[in-house]
């Protein structure tokens, strides 16, 4: 058993009491603002207040360390009180949303009627540029939600070392109620509004797909930018990510978030000490899971879990739930959902309708992959899963988070679990500004090098043994002999990013004695990175 495993197991029942003194280890000069003190008890808190509450918890945990670190950076130039004041000021800067716009514009519908469309774009933190965040189409979109989601993006990018500031956009529509032409009008007009106000460009602010949007909308936005402000900008294709491949997109972007969910789950479930804590055998194979939401994230998560040997026993969607104790096949379900006149998982012949609440059904892994605040104070106590993997942004309220920890359920937080999308978006942006696809310059060289290597081995053996010894590549090596494809590089980079970030979060949880509070550990990690960017960039001089 490793030293880290022993360290964790020795403290595995320790839980950091949120918002209270902790063993005298933290001096707790930073306190939870009065307006947020009721958040950990509320059943339905405001989404923005949820994120602020998690942020302030991280401030409490790492405040003293940051004051000491600031002393190392600045030497003895400042007193401890001055460093403390600077830390407090930087915390306030990080908490604040740097910039936000609200737009309203008319759109003529196919019927001839006019409709006023509302849209929002928030740039939470410009500590690094460009800012990055998705564009969602939903009737639930509002300024508070967009601002909170942009804050999550700041911490998510920092947690996985993607050099972006956080941003988010939303348009208050249900895309299912609009024709293709109407959606194009809305998307292009919104892009123009962002361009006019300096909220869209490869070096300043780069949107991506989110709920209700996809490659098509990103292509429209990119085309609008390229033909207006960006017509003389050679990097114009980098103004958005998540584009179609033939418009500068990258292989693997569509499945990236689901693949990231899988890699985060895999990392935790391969850890012997965590599985011992949950009384489970290591590995995803033969584990059961339930998905909430079957959009882009849920469907790809299903596929990757299934390939690893896990069994999906239930899926929850807005129009109904399905269940099959023997498992639901992802390929068959996707074929059914995409069939003519379908668009829903309801009625799938490979499963039966489930009338109860699948959140309460026993399983090994629960993956909320749809919207925020679905695990609350009201239902958290009924959850029987041993591991909750947050494929959606903010699906668990602070009150529910506390209940899950008390039930000894491990939660893999959203800013790690669903960071695959922004990670691969970063790869796409790099491809756009470098103006060459990954692997293109090296394919022939790597293929020739590999054949030369095999020939060299063959000649050495034949010379030493004085007989012919044909050396042929194995089937697996034959597939890779020409070097890595763009998709191979993307998948490799994504795995490395999630694995390294998960390990860092786990080490933080152990070092700071946070037990299984990996959300707090992830926020602490992210906060310290953003803080050090501000502190070393001449903050408030």
C-alpha positions, -999 to 999 in steps of 0.1 A, spaced: 0 0 0 14 34 -10 23 62 15 -5 83 -1 -30 55 4 -21 50 40 -23 88 45 -58 89 31 -71 59 49 -58 72 82 -80 103 77 -107 90 55 -136 97 79 -124 133 85 -146 158 69 -139 195 68 -168 212 86 -179 238 61 -176 273 73 -163 265 107 -129 263 125 -108 234 115 -84 219 140 -69 254 145 -51 248 112 -68 277 94 -69 311 110 -102 319 91 -98 356 87 -119 352 56 -155 345 65 -186 335 46 -205 367 36 -237 372 56 -259 370 25 -245 334 18 -247 319 53 -281 303 46 -271 288 13 -258 255 28 -293 249 43 -315 259 14 -333 234 -8 -332 257 -39 -305 283 -36 -298 308 -63 -273 293 -87 -249 322 -85 -249 321 -47 -241 284 -48 -209 290 -68 -200 320 -46 -205 298 -15 -181 271 -29 -156 299 -38 -156 314 -3 -151 280 12 -120 277 -9 -109 311 3 -111 301 39 -90 269 33 -62 285 14 -60 321 28 -31 315 52 -11 296 26 -16 324 1 -5 351 26 27 331 32 33 325 -5 29 362 -11 57 368 14 80 345 -6 72 363 -38 76 398 -24 103 391 2 103 414 32 90 444 13 55 441 27 43 434 63 21 405 70 -9 429 74 -2 444 40 0 409 24 -32 400 42 -49 431 27 -37 422 -7 -49 386 -5 -84 399 6 -84 424 -23 -74 397 -49 -102 374 -35 -127 402 -41 -113 407 -77 -116 370 -84 -152 369 -71 -164 398 -92 -175 394 -128 -152 415 -149 -177 423 -177 -212 414 -188 -235 425 -216 -272 420 -221 -286 424 -256 -321 425 -271 -328 425 -308 -358 420 -331 -361 389 -352 -387 384 -380 -402 349 -378 -413 328 -408 -449 337 -400 -441 374 -405 -444 382 -368 -416 399 -349 -401 387 -317 -376 404 -293 -347 380 -285 -328 384 -253 -291 373 -250 -263 375 -224 -225 372 -224 -204 373 -192 -167 374 -190 -161 364 -154 -123 367 -153 -98 383 -177 -67 372 -157 -59 352 -188 -71 359 -224 -90 349 -243 -120 342 -221 -137 309 -228 -172 295 -224 -202 280 -241 -233 295 -257 -265 279 -246 -301 282 -259 -327 277 -233 -358 293 -220 -343 292 -185 -314 315 -194 -310 346 -173 -283 370 -162 -277 353 -129 -273 318 -145 -249 331 -172 -228 350 -146 -225 319 -124 -217 296 -153 -189 320 -164 -175 318 -128 -175 280 -130 -156 283 -163 -129 304 -147 -123 277 -120 -127 248 -145 -100 262 -168 -77 268 -139 -83 234 -124 -72 216 -156 -45 242 -165 -62 255 -196 -49 291 -200 -83 308 -204 -104 332 -184 -140 321 -178 -170 332 -198 -205 321 -207 -233 331 -230 -270 324 -233 -300 332 -255 -334 329 -239 -352 307 -264 -362 271 -268 -344 261 -301 -370 234 -307 -396 260 -314 -377 277 -342 -371 268 -378 -336 264 -392 -337 298 -409 -349 315 -377 -321 299 -356 -296 311 -382 -310 346 -379 -308 346 -341 -273 332 -340 -258 356 -366 -275 386 -350 -262 376 -316 -227 372 -330 -229 407 -345 -240 421 -311 -210 404 -295 -186 417 -322 -198 453 -319 -192 452 -281 -158 435 -283 -170 402 -270 -160 379 -299 -125 374 -313 -97 348 -312 -77 368 -287 -104 382 -265 -134 360 -261 -140 326 -277 -175 309 -274 -182 272 -278 -213 249 -280 -234 243 -249 -269 232 -242 -291 236 -273 -262 246 -296 -236 226 -316 -213 227 -346 -239 244 -368 -243 274 -346 -205 277 -342 -200 277 -380 -226 305 -383 -208 326 -356 -174 320 -371 -187 329 -406 -203 361 -393 -171 372 -376 -149 363 -406 -170 384 -429 -173 415 -407 -146 423 -381 -123 394 -389 -120 396 -427 -84 407 -424 -76 385 -394 -57 353 -404 -68 337 -370 -105 344 -375 -114 307 -374 -102 307 -338 -130 331 -327 -151 300 -317 -145 264 -310 -166 233 -315 -168 240 -353 -173 214 -380 -141 197 -391 -142 213 -426 -145 247 -409 -114 244 -387 -128 220 -361 -109 192 -345 -115 155 -344 -128 143 -310 -144 176 -299 -180 163 -301 -173 135 -277 -148 154 -255 -170 162 -225 -183 126 -222 -148 112 -227 -136 135 -199 -163 123 -176 -152 87 -183 -115 95 -177 -123 113 -144 -144 83 -133 -117 59 -144 -90 77 -124 -110 76 -92 -122 41 -96 -88 27 -103 -76 41 -70 -76 13 -44 -79 35 -14 -111 52 -27 -126 19 -37 -118 4 -3 -135 35 13 -166 27 -8 -164 -10 -2 -160 -17 -40 -135 -35 -62 -113 -12 -82 -121 -5 -119 -152 5 -139 -158 -30 -153 -190 -46 -141 -202 -15 -122 -238 -3 -127 -246 33 -135 -276 56 -140 -275 87 -163 -296 118 -159 -298 135 -193 -291 120 -226 -278 148 -247 -242 151 -260 -226 145 -226 -249 117 -214 -248 97 -247 -210 98 -250 -205 90 -214 -228 60 -219 -207 48 -248 -174 51 -230 -186 35 -198 -201 7 -218 -168 0 -237 -151 -2 -203 -174 -29 -192 -199 -9 -170 -236 -15 -173 -262 13 -177 -294 2 -159 -313 35 -162 -316 68 -180 -336 99 -168 -348 124 -194 -372 153 -192 -400 134 -209 -396 101 -191 -372 75 -177 -362 40 -189 -348 10 -170 -333 -23 -177 -315 -42 -150 -296 -63 -176 -282 -31 -192 -291 -7 -220 -270 -9 -252 -258 26 -262 -257 19 -300 -292 6 -301 -306 34 -280 -289 61 -301 -302 45 -333 -337 45 -318 -335 81 -306 -322 94 -340 -349 74 -359 -376 92 -379 -402 109 -357 -384 100 -325 -360 124 -308 -366 108 -275 -356 77 -255 -392 70 -244 -405 39 -259 -371 23 -265 -378 -15 -269 -345 -24 -251 -358 -11 -218 -390 -5 -199 -406 27 -187 -397 36 -151 -424 54 -132 -405 62 -100 -375 84 -94 -344 67 -108 -322 90 -86 -333 68 -57 -325 35 -74 -295 15 -62 -264 17 -85 -227 22 -83 -224 54 -102 -248 82 -107 -241 107 -135 -261 139 -136 -254 152 -171 -282 177 -179 -287 208 -158 -279 225 -125 -295 219 -91 -309 184 -97 -294 169 -65 -308 189 -36 -315 188 1 -348 171 -7 -334 141 -26 -297 137 -16 -306 116 14 -324 91 -9 -295 86 -33 -280 51 -31 -251 54 -55 -216 52 -42 -201 76 -66 -216 108 -81 -199 121 -113 -210 156 -123 -213 156 -160 -234 188 -158 -224 222 -144 -235 227 -108 -259 198 -104 -254 195 -66 -264 222 -41 -243 229 -11 -269 213 12 -269 182 -9 -231 182 -11 -230 180 27 -256 152 29 -237 132 3 -204 135 23 -222 124 54 -234 93 35 -198 87 25 -206 91 -12 -177 104 -33 -185 133 -56 -163 140 -86 -170 177 -90 -181 194 -123 -149 215 -126 -130 183 -131 -155 158 -144 -169 178 -173 -137 197 -182 -131 176 -213 -150 200 -235 -129 231 -227 -97 210 -228 -103 199 -264 -116 233 -273 -82 246 -263 -66 220 -287 -89 232 -315 -80 269 -308 -43 260 -309 -48 242 -342 -66 273 -356 -39 298 -346 -11 275 -356 -28 269 -390 -19 232 -392 -36 201 -381 -19 179 -355 3 152 -370 2 165 -405 39 175 -406 51 143 -390 31 114 -405 57 105 -433 87 110 -411 74 88 -382 63 61 -407 98 60 -423 115 61 -389 95 31 -376 103 11 -407 140 20 -404 139 9 -368 125 -25 -377 151 -29 -405 179 -20 -380 167 -46 -355 164 -73 -383 199 -65 -396 214 -67 -361 198 -100 -353 207 -116 -387 243 -104 -383 246 -118 -348 229 -151 -355 240 -156 -391 205 -165 -404 175 -147 -419 151 -134 -392 122 -115 -407 110 -88 -384 73 -78 -391 52 -53 -371 24 -67 -350 -12 -58 -359 -14 -31 -333 19 -16 -343 9 -17 -380 -20 5 -371 2 30 -354 33 28 -377 24 61 -395 23 80 -362 -5 95 -342 -35 109 -360 -52 142 -349 -78 122 -329 -50 101 -313 -33 133 -301 -65 148 -289 -74 117 -269 -39 114 -255 -39 151 -245 -73 148 -229 -63 117 -209 -31 134 -197 -50 166 -186 -77 148 -167 -53 123 -151 -29 150 -139 -56 173 -127 -74 146 -108 -42 136 -91 -35 172 -81 -70 175 -66 -66 143 -47 -32 154 -33 -48 187 -22 -76 169 -4 -51 148 14 -26 175 22 -52 199 35 -71 171 53 -103 177 34 -113 140 34 -135 132 5 -145 168 -1 -130 168 -36 -152 198 -47 -135 220 -21 -101 206 -31 -108 214 -68 -119 249 -59 -88 254 -37 -65 242 -66 -82 265 -91 -83 295 -68 -46 293 -59 -37 292 -96 -59 322 -105 -46 340 -74 -10 336 -83 -17 349 -118 -30 381 -103 -4 384 -76 26 380 -100 11 403 -127 13 435 -106 -21 435 -90 -31 470 -77 2 487 -82 
